[in-house]
Amino acid sequence: MRLEGKTAIITGAGAGIGEATAMRFAEEGAKLVLADLNLAGVEGVAERIVSQGGAAVAIAADISKEEDAKRISDTAVERFGAIDIVVNNAADFTTFSVEDATPQHWQRVLGVNVIGTAMVSKFAIPHIKARGRGSIVNIASMSGIIAQPNFATYNSSKGAVLTMTRCMAMDLAPFNIRVNSICPGCIYTTATEREWTRMGETKEQWSARQAPLHMLNRVGEAREVANAVLFLASDESSFITAAELLVDGGYCNK
Ligand SMILES: NC(=O)c1ccc[n+]([C@@H]2O[C@H](COP(=O)([O-])OP(=O)(O)OC[C@H]3O[C@@H](n4cnc5c(N)ncnc54)[C@H](O)[C@@H]3O)[C@@H](O)[C@H]2O)c1
């Protein structure tokens, strides 16, 4: 098992890519601290893992709040005695053009996606340093690379996550801590379900529009992203840091 003996924090683990990552990490033997705004959702994921013989604790947290970000690491150390891996996955999906966005929209999306990612990492880093090695995986997006109509707020936040990842990788390399980001394309999750509902479309209608934008001519599954997170979290990627891994079915290069 690739994560035997490792403790991992996963934010936004109550649904979508975070949930799939939690299930994938549990299969590989990790002890898990699963944080989400939605306590019921993340408790359900933790209960499934425990019922299958794994180790997981669920905690309610809003990563944009400093005290909640600290509580995630405190819980990991109290419960499992260490932190080896952080997956910064939780995100806010506020999407507006610059013309339409208010300061509150910007504060929300940057507060969660950029500052929240930074705060969760900040409180975990001293504990990872104490282990002598570790891995941080930031879930960015293809939206951090490309332009999309009326997405300036969200895309700017994901661009910042990509830059922050490279800076973290440089600062933490002396401590044998690798930091990488993943850029998913369109993936079926609760977030994309909200998107097709907002557009007044069915899943099939939305998929028919999105699929051809990807070279592979389909939308991705959360587990396909989770497999990439597992690779970057595990020792199989031991010489990879400051990388941006596209898991986008070829979207960005089409
Ligand atoms: N689904 C896609 O097509 C897609 C594409 C590119 C990137 N991503 C990225 O993947 C990640 C996961 O997205 P998803 O599609 O699984 O989303 P999702 O909405 O299905 O799940 C996100 C989870 O994060 C939680 N969350 C939101 N804000 C939070 C906060 N402030 N504190 C703690 N938890 C919070 C939600 O409650 C939810 O359970 C995000 O970083 C997103 O930007 C998704």
The ligand as an ORCA input file, in Angstrom:
! r2SCAN-3c Opt
* xyz 0 1
  N     -15.287     19.591    -11.020
  C     -14.527     20.166    -11.927
  O     -14.858     20.156    -13.133
  C     -13.255     20.861    -11.523
  C     -12.431     21.325    -12.556
  C     -11.240     21.941    -12.230
  C     -10.881     22.094    -10.904
  N     -11.693     21.652     -9.923
  C     -11.248     21.845     -8.551
  O     -11.342     20.627     -7.855
  C     -11.585     20.881     -6.473
  C     -12.791     20.091     -6.016
  O     -13.911     20.480     -6.795
  P     -15.231     19.601     -6.908
  O     -15.687     19.723     -8.304
  O     -15.006     18.265     -6.305
  O     -16.191     20.472     -5.971
  P     -17.458     20.059     -5.086
  O     -18.255     21.318     -4.915
  O     -18.122     18.855     -5.643
  O     -16.784     19.688     -3.682
  C     -16.073     20.669     -2.983
  C     -16.198     20.417     -1.489
  O     -15.481     21.490     -0.847
  C     -16.255     21.967      0.235
  N     -15.916     23.354      0.519
  C     -16.242     24.448     -0.214
  N     -15.796     25.558      0.392
  C     -15.174     25.166      1.538
  C     -14.529     25.861      2.586
  N     -14.459     27.200      2.606
  N     -13.986     25.138      3.602
  C     -14.081     23.789      3.616
  N     -14.701     23.088      2.650
  C     -15.254     23.766      1.621
  C     -17.705     21.785     -0.205
  O     -18.591     21.746      0.916
  C     -17.646     20.480     -0.979
  O     -17.910     19.351     -0.152
  C     -11.738     22.394     -6.345
  O     -10.501     22.943     -5.950
  C     -12.087     22.833     -7.755
  O     -11.735     24.167     -7.987
  C     -12.889     21.041    -10.201
*
